[in-house]
Amino acid sequence: MTRPRFHRILLKLSGEALMGDGQFGIDPDTVAGLAGEVAAAKAAGHELCLVVGGGNIFRGMAASAKGMDRASADYMGMLATVMNALAVQNALEKLGIDTRVQSAIPMSSVCEPYVRRRAMRHMEKGRIVIFAAGTGNPYFTTDTAAALRAAEMGCDALFKGTSVDGVYDADPKKVPTAKRYDHLDFHRVLADDLKVMDGAAIALCRDNKIPIVVFNIRQPGNLAQVLAGQGTATIVSTEE
Protein backbone atom coordinates (compact mmCIF):
# COMPACT_ATOMS: atom_id res chain seq x y z
CA MET A 1 0.00 0.00 0.00
CA THR A 2 1.42 3.38 -1.05
CA ARG A 3 1.49 5.93 1.73
CA PRO A 4 -0.70 8.92 0.83
CA ARG A 5 0.53 12.51 0.85
CA PHE A 6 -1.13 15.09 3.04
CA HIS A 7 -1.47 18.87 2.70
CA ARG A 8 -2.81 20.17 6.02
CA ILE A 9 -1.52 18.32 9.07
CA LEU A 10 -1.52 18.59 12.82
CA LEU A 11 1.86 17.70 14.31
CA LYS A 12 1.76 16.31 17.85
CA LEU A 13 5.01 16.56 19.78
CA SER A 14 5.58 15.15 23.24
CA GLY A 15 7.06 17.46 25.84
CA GLU A 16 9.96 15.01 26.10
CA ALA A 17 10.90 15.83 22.50
CA LEU A 18 12.00 19.27 23.73
CA MET A 19 14.36 17.94 26.42
CA GLY A 20 17.19 16.80 24.18
CA ASP A 21 19.56 14.68 26.24
CA GLY A 22 18.37 16.21 29.51
CA GLN A 23 16.11 14.66 32.10
CA PHE A 24 13.64 17.54 32.21
CA GLY A 25 13.06 21.08 30.96
CA ILE A 26 13.60 22.68 27.57
CA ASP A 27 16.82 22.40 25.54
CA PRO A 28 17.09 25.42 23.18
CA ASP A 29 19.21 23.57 20.62
CA THR A 30 16.72 20.70 20.45
CA VAL A 31 13.80 23.09 20.09
CA ALA A 32 15.67 24.93 17.31
CA GLY A 33 16.18 21.61 15.52
CA LEU A 34 12.48 20.77 15.76
CA ALA A 35 11.61 24.24 14.47
CA GLY A 36 13.86 23.58 11.50
CA GLU A 37 11.92 20.38 10.75
CA VAL A 38 8.63 22.27 10.84
CA ALA A 39 10.07 25.08 8.71
CA ALA A 40 11.21 22.59 6.07
CA ALA A 41 7.73 21.06 5.94
CA LYS A 42 6.17 24.50 5.54
CA ALA A 43 8.66 25.38 2.80
CA ALA A 44 7.50 22.25 0.96
CA GLY A 45 4.00 23.76 0.79
CA HIS A 46 2.24 22.09 3.71
CA GLU A 47 -0.11 23.82 6.15
CA LEU A 48 0.75 22.97 9.74
CA CYS A 49 -0.60 23.35 13.22
CA LEU A 50 0.96 21.89 16.37
CA VAL A 51 0.07 20.49 19.76
CA VAL A 52 2.92 20.12 22.25
CA GLY A 53 2.72 18.06 25.43
CA GLY A 54 4.05 19.14 28.82
CA GLY A 55 5.68 15.99 30.23
CA ASN A 56 9.16 17.56 30.21
CA ILE A 57 7.96 20.03 32.86
CA PHE A 58 5.04 18.46 34.72
CA ARG A 59 2.96 15.29 34.40
CA GLY A 60 -0.52 15.59 35.82
CA MET A 61 -1.22 11.85 35.93
CA ALA A 62 2.07 11.14 37.70
CA ALA A 63 1.34 13.79 40.32
CA SER A 64 -2.20 12.45 40.72
CA ALA A 65 -0.81 8.97 41.34
CA LYS A 66 1.20 10.41 44.24
CA GLY A 67 -1.87 11.86 45.93
CA MET A 68 -2.42 15.25 44.27
CA ASP A 69 -5.96 16.12 43.26
CA ARG A 70 -6.29 14.95 39.64
CA ALA A 71 -8.01 18.08 38.34
CA SER A 72 -5.43 20.41 39.92
CA ALA A 73 -2.57 18.26 38.62
CA ASP A 74 -4.01 18.28 35.11
CA TYR A 75 -4.38 22.06 35.12
CA MET A 76 -0.72 22.35 36.12
CA GLY A 77 0.18 20.07 33.20
CA MET A 78 -1.81 22.31 30.86
CA LEU A 79 0.20 25.33 32.01
CA ALA A 80 3.38 23.40 31.21
CA THR A 81 2.20 22.98 27.63
CA VAL A 82 1.84 26.77 27.32
CA MET A 83 5.50 27.23 28.27
CA ASN A 84 6.52 24.64 25.67
CA ALA A 85 4.33 26.26 23.02
CA LEU A 86 5.95 29.64 23.64
CA ALA A 87 9.41 28.06 23.34
CA VAL A 88 8.51 26.50 19.98
CA GLN A 89 6.94 29.75 18.80
CA ASN A 90 10.13 31.65 19.64
CA ALA A 91 12.26 29.14 17.72
CA LEU A 92 9.98 29.29 14.66
CA GLU A 93 9.90 33.07 14.61
CA LYS A 94 13.70 33.15 14.72
CA LEU A 95 13.46 31.34 11.38
CA GLY A 96 11.14 34.04 10.05
CA ILE A 97 7.93 32.00 10.28
CA ASP A 98 4.78 33.75 11.47
CA THR A 99 3.43 31.75 14.38
CA ARG A 100 0.51 32.10 16.78
CA VAL A 101 -0.04 30.35 20.10
CA GLN A 102 -3.64 29.76 21.10
CA SER A 103 -4.42 28.53 24.60
CA ALA A 104 -7.55 26.68 25.66
CA ILE A 105 -7.07 28.39 29.05
CA PRO A 106 -7.31 32.16 28.39
CA MET A 107 -4.15 34.09 29.28
CA SER A 108 -4.25 37.11 27.01
CA SER A 109 -0.99 38.60 28.28
CA VAL A 110 1.09 35.87 26.65
CA CYS A 111 -1.00 34.31 23.86
CA GLU A 112 -4.36 34.28 22.11
CA PRO A 113 -7.36 32.41 23.48
CA TYR A 114 -8.40 29.42 21.38
CA VAL A 115 -10.96 30.50 18.78
CA ARG A 116 -11.54 27.99 16.02
CA ARG A 117 -12.39 30.42 13.25
CA ARG A 118 -9.42 32.66 14.12
CA ALA A 119 -7.10 29.65 14.06
CA MET A 120 -8.47 28.64 10.65
CA ARG A 121 -7.85 32.16 9.36
CA HIS A 122 -4.26 32.13 10.65
CA MET A 123 -3.62 28.91 8.76
CA GLU A 124 -5.20 30.29 5.59
CA LYS A 125 -2.74 33.21 5.83
CA GLY A 126 0.17 30.79 6.00
CA ARG A 127 0.83 31.05 9.72
CA ILE A 128 1.64 28.11 11.96
CA VAL A 129 -0.73 27.76 14.91
CA ILE A 130 0.37 26.08 18.13
CA PHE A 131 -2.47 24.90 20.35
CA ALA A 132 -1.65 24.98 24.06
CA ALA A 133 -3.34 23.95 27.32
CA GLY A 134 -4.80 20.75 25.91
CA THR A 135 -8.58 20.82 25.63
CA GLY A 136 -8.80 23.20 28.59
CA ASN A 137 -10.35 20.44 30.68
CA PRO A 138 -8.85 18.02 33.22
CA TYR A 139 -8.96 14.26 32.61
CA PHE A 140 -8.09 14.69 28.92
CA THR A 141 -4.59 14.16 27.52
CA THR A 142 -2.76 16.25 24.93
CA ASP A 143 -3.20 13.28 22.57
CA THR A 144 -6.95 13.79 22.79
CA ALA A 145 -6.44 17.54 22.35
CA ALA A 146 -4.40 16.85 19.21
CA ALA A 147 -7.13 14.64 17.74
CA LEU A 148 -9.79 17.22 18.61
CA ARG A 149 -7.88 20.13 17.05
CA ALA A 150 -7.05 18.05 13.96
CA ALA A 151 -10.78 17.48 13.45
CA GLU A 152 -11.67 21.11 14.10
CA MET A 153 -9.01 22.40 11.70
CA GLY A 154 -10.03 20.00 8.95
CA CYS A 155 -6.59 18.38 8.87
CA ASP A 156 -5.80 15.62 6.39
CA ALA A 157 -3.81 13.70 9.01
CA LEU A 158 -2.41 13.77 12.53
CA PHE A 159 1.37 13.27 12.63
CA LYS A 160 2.78 12.01 15.92
CA GLY A 161 6.50 12.67 16.26
CA THR A 162 8.17 10.17 18.60
CA SER A 163 11.62 8.73 19.33
CA VAL A 164 10.92 5.55 17.32
CA ASP A 165 10.19 5.11 13.62
CA GLY A 166 6.64 3.79 13.91
CA VAL A 167 4.36 1.43 15.82
CA TYR A 168 5.71 -1.92 17.03
CA ASP A 169 4.08 -4.97 18.57
CA ALA A 170 6.43 -4.55 21.57
CA ASP A 171 8.80 -1.89 22.87
CA PRO A 172 11.70 -1.96 20.34
CA LYS A 173 14.04 -0.49 22.96
CA LYS A 174 13.46 -3.53 25.17
CA VAL A 175 12.61 -6.25 22.63
CA PRO A 176 15.13 -6.45 19.75
CA THR A 177 12.82 -8.74 17.75
CA ALA A 178 9.83 -6.38 17.94
CA LYS A 179 7.93 -6.12 14.65
CA ARG A 180 7.20 -2.74 13.10
CA TYR A 181 3.91 -2.20 11.31
CA ASP A 182 3.65 -0.22 8.07
CA HIS A 183 -0.13 0.09 8.25
CA LEU A 184 -2.70 -0.56 10.97
CA ASP A 185 -6.46 -0.35 11.30
CA PHE A 186 -7.94 1.81 14.08
CA HIS A 187 -9.89 -1.14 15.45
CA ARG A 188 -6.75 -3.28 15.71
CA VAL A 189 -4.89 -0.53 17.55
CA LEU A 190 -7.69 -0.37 20.11
CA ALA A 191 -8.19 -4.15 20.33
CA ASP A 192 -4.47 -4.90 20.76
CA ASP A 193 -3.91 -1.86 23.01
CA LEU A 194 -0.86 -0.83 20.96
CA LYS A 195 -0.36 2.48 22.82
CA VAL A 196 -0.19 4.65 19.70
CA MET A 197 -2.23 7.29 21.51
CA ASP A 198 -4.84 7.08 24.24
CA GLY A 199 -8.16 5.45 23.43
CA ALA A 200 -10.16 8.69 23.25
CA ALA A 201 -7.74 10.14 20.69
CA ILE A 202 -7.84 6.98 18.57
CA ALA A 203 -11.63 6.95 18.63
CA LEU A 204 -11.82 10.63 17.65
CA CYS A 205 -9.52 10.08 14.68
CA ARG A 206 -11.39 6.94 13.66
CA ASP A 207 -14.80 8.62 13.81
CA ASN A 208 -13.55 11.62 11.80
CA LYS A 209 -11.50 9.52 9.34
CA ILE A 210 -8.23 11.25 10.22
CA PRO A 211 -5.19 9.01 9.61
CA ILE A 212 -2.49 8.95 12.30
CA VAL A 213 1.11 8.86 11.08
CA VAL A 214 3.71 7.80 13.65
CA PHE A 215 7.34 8.60 12.81
CA ASN A 216 10.71 9.50 14.34
CA ILE A 217 10.90 13.28 14.78
CA ARG A 218 14.45 13.04 16.13
CA GLN A 219 15.85 12.01 12.73
CA PRO A 220 16.87 15.16 10.82
CA GLY A 221 14.78 15.79 7.73
CA ASN A 222 12.36 12.98 8.52
CA LEU A 223 9.19 15.07 8.81
CA ALA A 224 9.56 16.44 5.28
CA GLN A 225 10.39 12.97 3.94
CA VAL A 226 7.38 11.33 5.55
CA LEU A 227 5.13 14.15 4.34
CA ALA A 228 6.40 13.45 0.83
CA GLY A 229 5.34 9.81 1.18
CA GLN A 230 8.89 8.62 1.77
CA GLY A 231 10.90 7.71 4.88
CA THR A 232 9.86 5.23 7.55
CA ALA A 233 6.59 5.54 9.44
CA THR A 234 3.44 3.70 10.46
CA ILE A 235 0.06 4.92 9.26
CA VAL A 236 -3.09 4.13 11.22
CA SER A 237 -6.24 4.48 9.16
CA THR A 238 -9.62 2.89 8.45
CA GLU A 239 -7.97 0.34 6.16
CA GLU A 240 -4.87 -1.81 6.71
C-alpha positions in Angstrom: 0.0 0.0 0.0 1.4 3.4 -1.0 1.5 5.9 1.7 -0.7 8.9 0.8 0.5 12.5 0.8 -1.1 15.1 3.0 -1.5 18.9 2.7 -2.8 20.2 6.0 -1.5 18.3 9.1 -1.5 18.6 12.8 1.9 17.7 14.3 1.8 16.3 17.8 5.0 16.6 19.8 5.6 15.2 23.2 7.1 17.5 25.8 10.0 15.0 26.1 10.9 15.8 22.5 12.0 19.3 23.7 14.4 17.9 26.4 17.2 16.8 24.2 19.6 14.7 26.2 18.4 16.2 29.5 16.1 14.7 32.1 13.6 17.5 32.2 13.1 21.1 31.0 13.6 22.7 27.6 16.8 22.4 25.5 17.1 25.4 23.2 19.2 23.6 20.6 16.7 20.7 20.5 13.8 23.1 20.1 15.7 24.9 17.3 16.2 21.6 15.5 12.5 20.8 15.8 11.6 24.2 14.5 13.9 23.6 11.5 11.9 20.4 10.8 8.6 22.3 10.8 10.1 25.1 8.7 11.2 22.6 6.1 7.7 21.1 5.9 6.2 24.5 5.5 8.7 25.4 2.8 7.5 22.3 1.0 4.0 23.8 0.8 2.2 22.1 3.7 -0.1 23.8 6.1 0.8 23.0 9.7 -0.6 23.4 13.2 1.0 21.9 16.4 0.1 20.5 19.8 2.9 20.1 22.2 2.7 18.1 25.4 4.0 19.1 28.8 5.7 16.0 30.2 9.2 17.6 30.2 8.0 20.0 32.9 5.0 18.5 34.7 3.0 15.3 34.4 -0.5 15.6 35.8 -1.2 11.8 35.9 2.1 11.1 37.7 1.3 13.8 40.3 -2.2 12.4 40.7 -0.8 9.0 41.3 1.2 10.4 44.2 -1.9 11.9 45.9 -2.4 15.2 44.3 -6.0 16.1 43.3 -6.3 15.0 39.6 -8.0 18.1 38.3 -5.4 20.4 39.9 -2.6 18.3 38.6 -4.0 18.3 35.1 -4.4 22.1 35.1 -0.7 22.3 36.1 0.2 20.1 33.2 -1.8 22.3 30.9 0.2 25.3 32.0 3.4 23.4 31.2 2.2 23.0 27.6 1.8 26.8 27.3 5.5 27.2 28.3 6.5 24.6 25.7 4.3 26.3 23.0 6.0 29.6 23.6 9.4 28.1 23.3 8.5 26.5 20.0 6.9 29.7 18.8 10.1 31.6 19.6 12.3 29.1 17.7 10.0 29.3 14.7 9.9 33.1 14.6 13.7 33.2 14.7 13.5 31.3 11.4 11.1 34.0 10.1 7.9 32.0 10.3 4.8 33.8 11.5 3.4 31.7 14.4 0.5 32.1 16.8 0.0 30.3 20.1 -3.6 29.8 21.1 -4.4 28.5 24.6 -7.6 26.7 25.7 -7.1 28.4 29.0 -7.3 32.2 28.4 -4.1 34.1 29.3 -4.3 37.1 27.0 -1.0 38.6 28.3 1.1 35.9 26.7 -1.0 34.3 23.9 -4.4 34.3 22.1 -7.4 32.4 23.5 -8.4 29.4 21.4 -11.0 30.5 18.8 -11.5 28.0 16.0 -12.4 30.4 13.2 -9.4 32.7 14.1 -7.1 29.7 14.1 -8.5 28.6 10.6 -7.8 32.2 9.4 -4.3 32.1 10.6 -3.6 28.9 8.8 -5.2 30.3 5.6 -2.7 33.2 5.8 0.2 30.8 6.0 0.8 31.1 9.7 1.6 28.1 12.0 -0.7 27.8 14.9 0.4 26.1 18.1 -2.5 24.9 20.3 -1.7 25.0 24.1 -3.3 24.0 27.3 -4.8 20.8 25.9 -8.6 20.8 25.6 -8.8 23.2 28.6 -10.3 20.4 30.7 -8.8 18.0 33.2 -9.0 14.3 32.6 -8.1 14.7 28.9 -4.6 14.2 27.5 -2.8 16.2 24.9 -3.2 13.3 22.6 -6.9 13.8 22.8 -6.4 17.5 22.3 -4.4 16.9 19.2 -7.1 14.6 17.7 -9.8 17.2 18.6 -7.9 20.1 17.0 -7.1 18.0 14.0 -10.8 17.5 13.4 -11.7 21.1 14.1 -9.0 22.4 11.7 -10.0 20.0 8.9 -6.6 18.4 8.9 -5.8 15.6 6.4 -3.8 13.7 9.0 -2.4 13.8 12.5 1.4 13.3 12.6 2.8 12.0 15.9 6.5 12.7 16.3 8.2 10.2 18.6 11.6 8.7 19.3 10.9 5.5 17.3 10.2 5.1 13.6 6.6 3.8 13.9 4.4 1.4 15.8 5.7 -1.9 17.0 4.1 -5.0 18.6 6.4 -4.5 21.6 8.8 -1.9 22.9 11.7 -2.0 20.3 14.0 -0.5 23.0 13.5 -3.5 25.2 12.6 -6.3 22.6 15.1 -6.4 19.7 12.8 -8.7 17.8 9.8 -6.4 17.9 7.9 -6.1 14.7 7.2 -2.7 13.1 3.9 -2.2 11.3 3.7 -0.2 8.1 -0.1 0.1 8.3 -2.7 -0.6 11.0 -6.5 -0.3 11.3 -7.9 1.8 14.1 -9.9 -1.1 15.4 -6.8 -3.3 15.7 -4.9 -0.5 17.6 -7.7 -0.4 20.1 -8.2 -4.1 20.3 -4.5 -4.9 20.8 -3.9 -1.9 23.0 -0.9 -0.8 21.0 -0.4 2.5 22.8 -0.2 4.6 19.7 -2.2 7.3 21.5 -4.8 7.1 24.2 -8.2 5.4 23.4 -10.2 8.7 23.2 -7.7 10.1 20.7 -7.8 7.0 18.6 -11.6 7.0 18.6 -11.8 10.6 17.6 -9.5 10.1 14.7 -11.4 6.9 13.7 -14.8 8.6 13.8 -13.6 11.6 11.8 -11.5 9.5 9.3 -8.2 11.3 10.2 -5.2 9.0 9.6 -2.5 8.9 12.3 1.1 8.9 11.1 3.7 7.8 13.6 7.3 8.6 12.8 10.7 9.5 14.3 10.9 13.3 14.8 14.5 13.0 16.1 15.8 12.0 12.7 16.9 15.2 10.8 14.8 15.8 7.7 12.4 13.0 8.5 9.2 15.1 8.8 9.6 16.4 5.3 10.4 13.0 3.9 7.4 11.3 5.6 5.1 14.1 4.3 6.4 13.4 0.8 5.3 9.8 1.2 8.9 8.6 1.8 10.9 7.7 4.9 9.9 5.2 7.6 6.6 5.5 9.4 3.4 3.7 10.5 0.1 4.9 9.3 -3.1 4.1 11.2 -6.2 4.5 9.2 -9.6 2.9 8.5 -8.0 0.3 6.2 -4.9 -1.8 6.7 
